[in-house]
């Protein structure tokens, strides 16, 4: 049980590390913002990351994501990876991927497994080897060790603790990991954005090497990429039968800043941009959304706003509601309750969306 430092309300749905309730984030944001900034500063200092996106007028500009860092000499961008060395932007390029990868047998626990070609056979025979789930095939899961956000509930935060790897993976080296039983490759993290140049080149090489067979290119992202790179991501996924999965964490910008440190304006703009591509390849689904139901912060109002945003673009976009479990700095919150999750599903369905799923249902807990 924690107390909001602004209004004094006590609740087990207020996280002690954040110390601000949802109502104050929404309705009194200017007053609580300095405290929110300090919370994020502390979480980033722990890992030696820049406290905010650098804006040095004499620095080198990185255009990969929404932060558009202007990186001073000898310093790094907000992601902690891209750096200005002797006046040259280093790391995150074609030959120096900071990542780990592994094979994941299909069907896997991908956010899109309930609608994608590998999990369902949708798009067979052009984009799937099977009429159903692709048993016997595998996914190349590529974890990029950098991120453009600073989510207080990050469930993959351990790469920050371990630090950025001194061992680099070239785009050709990653492409060579695609073997004859790899039917899809998915880039996630962290987030692909800080290393999108590497991911795009790896994808092109892998598709060239495997040009006579099915190989889907997929992405899981916070959606904050520069749109010129996002378009290239979309083209690779559309042509290969893959998908782009957006983690729509919030709709309210203030809430996104409170939970993730960064605006979500680019994310929403990019999702709207990608929705225009759906008509080019209706099956298998090209664009998929998910939201993590963080207790106390992602309430039914927020879920409704996200769902209506998606439905206004295309009611057929698949949308998955994901269960939260205590993690990282929001480790004092409860697991998302079963009853609340099903109530959220009803809210989403009332928006008009036709393809809705509850993901991670095994994690659902008791009522708050």
RACOR-V581920 format. One record per backbone hydrogen bond with DSSP energy under -0.5 kcal/mol. CO is the residue of the C=O (numbers start at 1). NH is the residue of the N-H. Records with the same first field share a line. If there is no record, write none. Layout:
CO: NH  NH
//
This chain:
2: 11
4: 8
9: 4
11: 2  14
13: 15
15: 19
19: 5
21: 25
22: 26
23: 27
24: 28
28: 31  32
29: 33
30: 34
32: 36
33: 37
34: 38
35: 39
36: 40
37: 41
38: 42
39: 43
40: 44
41: 45
42: 46
44: 47  49
45: 48
54: 70
55: 57
56: 59
60: 71
61: 63
64: 226
65: 68
69: 62  71
70: 56
71: 60
72: 75
75: 84
77: 80
82: 77
83: 85  90
84: 74  86
85: 88
88: 85
90: 83
92: 198
93: 96
94: 171
96: 92
97: 99  169
98: 145
100: 143
102: 141
104: 139
106: 136
110: 113
112: 115  116
115: 285
116: 120  122
117: 121
118: 134
121: 124
123: 126  127
133: 135
134: 137
137: 106
138: 183  184
139: 104  141
140: 142  186
141: 102  143
142: 144  188
143: 100
144: 146  190
146: 191
151: 154
152: 329  330
156: 159
157: 160  161
158: 162
159: 163
166: 168
168: 170
169: 97
170: 174
171: 175
172: 176
174: 177
175: 178
177: 179
179: 182
181: 138  183
183: 216
184: 140
185: 218
186: 142  188
187: 220
188: 144
190: 189
192: 195
193: 196
195: 199
196: 200
197: 201
198: 202
199: 203
200: 204
201: 205
202: 206
203: 207
204: 208
205: 209
206: 210
208: 211
210: 213
216: 185  218
218: 187
219: 245
221: 247
224: 66
226: 229  230
227: 231
228: 232
229: 233
230: 234
231: 235
232: 236
233: 237
234: 238
235: 239
236: 240
237: 241  242
243: 219  245
244: 246  288
245: 221
246: 248  290
247: 249
252: 256
253: 257
254: 258
255: 259
256: 260  261  262
257: 261
259: 152
260: 150
264: 268
265: 269
266: 270
267: 271
268: 272
269: 273
270: 274
271: 275
272: 276
273: 276
274: 277
275: 278
277: 280  281
278: 281
286: 244
287: 318
288: 246
289: 320
290: 248
291: 293  322
292: 294
293: 295  324
294: 297  298
297: 299
299: 303
300: 304
301: 305
302: 306
303: 307
304: 308
305: 309
306: 310
307: 311
308: 312
309: 313
310: 313  314
314: 317
315: 354  355
318: 289
319: 357
320: 291  322
321: 359
322: 293
324: 336
327: 330
328: 331
330: 327  333
336: 365
337: 341
338: 342
339: 343
340: 344
341: 345
342: 346
343: 347
344: 348
345: 349
346: 350
347: 351
348: 351  353
349: 352
354: 356
355: 319
357: 321  359
359: 323
360: 363
361: 364
365: 338
//
